[in-house]
Amino acid sequence: MKTTIKAISIAITCATALNAFAGDEAMLNKLREHYPKTSFSEVNQSEVKGVYEVVMGKNIAYTDDSGRYFVFGHMFDMVSQADLTAARKEQLNRVEWPKAHLKNAIKIVKGKGERSLAVFSDPDCPFCKQLEGELAKLDNVTIYVFLYPIDSLHPDARQKAVSIWCDLNQAKAWTDWMLGGKEPKLRACINPINDNVALAMKYNVTGTPTLISEDGRVLPGAVPASRIEAWLGVKS
């Protein structure tokens, strides 16, 4: 056990670039044999001798070559001050840019609109309204708003979503409600709300608001404009 703790300690202080990790099929099979009730999706051998990164769904742990001892937590590169575990989780949670579904989103172009951003948003979600205030501060971005009412939390949100979608000026109806509190006029038409809900489930979007970048990175929550700007600027 002391050897394992020492190995993990070395990993925390010396581990380097994430892309240097290499998959280890033998270790993956070993863990599956030892723990048949646990779903292991990846085992990667790090640059630190004897330390493996173990991926279990959305969880990441670290173990030695015995596979007996697991450490749950974040691994840091203390030289670059990088949180390697957080970066790996972001990588694992990436989704496909919803190019084929953009027709089902409200398109809002700000400035030249050279950058693109998708947002899953509920018209009755207070955090979504908070995010809209931050999105309004951005420039040179095209925002695709996927109306995603969460019926269990906001029973009136679906009708608002339908009414906004069916408005002749969807973008204005959306911002009028989210930023100005102007209730959308009751309307009905063929709409993509159910398709948006299905897409959210496919992407494992369980809460609103949730942002998606063009390269598939996912950012949940009502984050400030400064953070969104920095996030949009990071592509890989």
N, C-alpha and C positions, 0 to 999 in steps of 0.2 A: 504493500500500500504506500509506504514511504517513497518507493521508487516511482510509482505512478504520480504522486503529488509533485515530486521533484520534476518529472517530465513535463507536467502541465505548467508548472511554474516557469520552466524554460520556454515553453511555448508562448506563454503570455508576454514574456519579455523579448523573445527573439523571432517570433513568427513573422513572415514577410508576405509578399503579394499573394492575393487569393488565386490568381490565375496560375500560380505555380503548383496548386494542389492537383494530384493525379488520382483517379479512381482506383480502388483496390478491390477487385472482384473476390479474391480469396478471403479477405477480411469480411466482406459483406456476407458471403456464404457462411462463414464461421459464426457471425452474430445471429444470422437467421436460424442456424442450427441450435445455437445455445438458447435463443429466446424466440421460439416459434409463434408466440402470441403477440409479438411486437412487430410492427410494420416498418422495416428499414428500407429506405429508398436509395440511399447513397452511403458509401463509405469512402472517404478520401484520405490519402496519406499525405500529411503535411510535410513541409521541409524540415520540421523538427523530428528527429529520429525517435521513433516509438510512440508518436502522438498521432491519433487518427481523428478526423472530423466525421461524426456520425449524424446523418440526416434522417429524421423520423417525421415524415409529414412536414409540418412547419417548424418543428423543433430541431435544435442542433445541440449535440453533446460532444464530449471529447473522451477518448478512452486510450488505453495502452494496447499492446498486441495480445494480451490475454483476453481482452473483451470482458473482463470481470468488473472492473471499476469504471464508473462513468462520472464525469464532471460536467455539470450544467452551469452555464454562465457565459460571459463574453470574453473572448480572446482579444487582447490588444497588442498592437505593435507599438511599443513604447518609444521607438525612435521616430516614427512618422506620426505618432499619436492617432493612429487609425484603429477604429473599432472593426476588427475583421469579421466578427460574428454578425454584426448588424449589416455589414456589406453583403455577406453571404445570404442572409435572410432576404434582403432586398432582391438579390439575384434569383433566389428560389421562388419568390413570389411574383416574378414578372409574368405578364400576360401578353397576348397578341394585340397589337393596335387594332381597334375595331373598324378597320377600313370598310369592310363590307356592310357595316351597320350605321355608318354616318348619316345615311338618309333618314334614320329614325331619331336623329338628334336635332335640337335647335342650334342653329349655327349663328354665332356671334363673332364678328370680325372687329378687332380693335387695331387701329393703325394699319400697317401693311399686312398684318396677319401672317407673317412669315413662319412663326412657330405655331405648333398645334398642341391642344390640350383637351382631353375628354373629361367630363365630370358627371358622375352619377349623383343626382340631386333630387330631394323630396321637397315639394313646394310648401309643406307644413313643418319642415325640420328647422328649428331655430339655428342650428349650427350651419345649415346650408345658407341661410340668410346672412349669417355672419361672414361666411366665405364669399358670398357675392359681393359684399362690400370690399373685400380684399382683391377679388378678381377685377373689380372696377378700376383698381389702381394700375393694372398691367397695361402694357402697350405692345404693339407688334405681335399680337397673338390671335389665333383663331380658336375660339372655345366651342366645343361641341357638348351641349347639355343634354344628357340622357335623362329624361323624366322617369324617376324611379320612386313612386309612392310606396311607402312601407305601411301596408294596410293595418297591420297589428298595432302599430304605434300611432298612426294618423289616419283615422277612418275617413276623413273628408279630403285627404290629399289626392286620391285618385280622380275625383271629379274635378278638382282644380287643375290637375295635370292634363286631363282630357280637354277642358275648356281652354287652357293656354295653348295646347297643341292645335286646336281647331280655330284659333284666332288667325285672321288674315296676316297679322304681324306678330308672329310667335315671339320673336326676340323682345319686342317692346312689351308684350303682355307679360312675359317672364320677368323682365327687370322692373316693370311697374309694380308687380306684386312683391317680388323678393326685396326690392330696395325702397319702394314707395308705399307698400301696403295697400295698393289699389286692387281690390277684389276683381278677379277675372270674370267677365260676363259668362253666364252659363251657356255652354255650347256643346254640341255633340257631332262627331264625325268618325270616320274610320281612323284609327290611331294605332301607334306602335307600343303602347304602354305595356301590354303583356309580353311583347318581344323584348322590351327593355328589361323587364323583370327577369325573364329567362336568361338574358345575356349577363345580367348582374350575378345570377346564381352560377352561371358557367365560370365567371371570373372570381367567384367566391367573395363577391362584394356583399358584406352582411350589414353594413352601416352606411349612412350618408352624413356628410358628403365624402366621396372618394374620387381622387384625381388619378388619371392615367396619362403618362407621357407617350410620345411617339415611339420610343424604344421599349415600351411596355412596363416601365417602372410604376409602382403603385404608391400613392401618398394619401393616406386617410386623414380625415379631420379638417376642422376649420383653421388652417394654417395661415400665418400672415403673408402678405404679398412679398416681402423680402425673402422669405424662405422659398416661396414658389419660384421667384426669379432665380435663386441659386439652384434650385432643383431642376428647373428647365434647362439651365446652362450646363448641366452634367449629363453627357451622353456617352454611351459606350456600346 
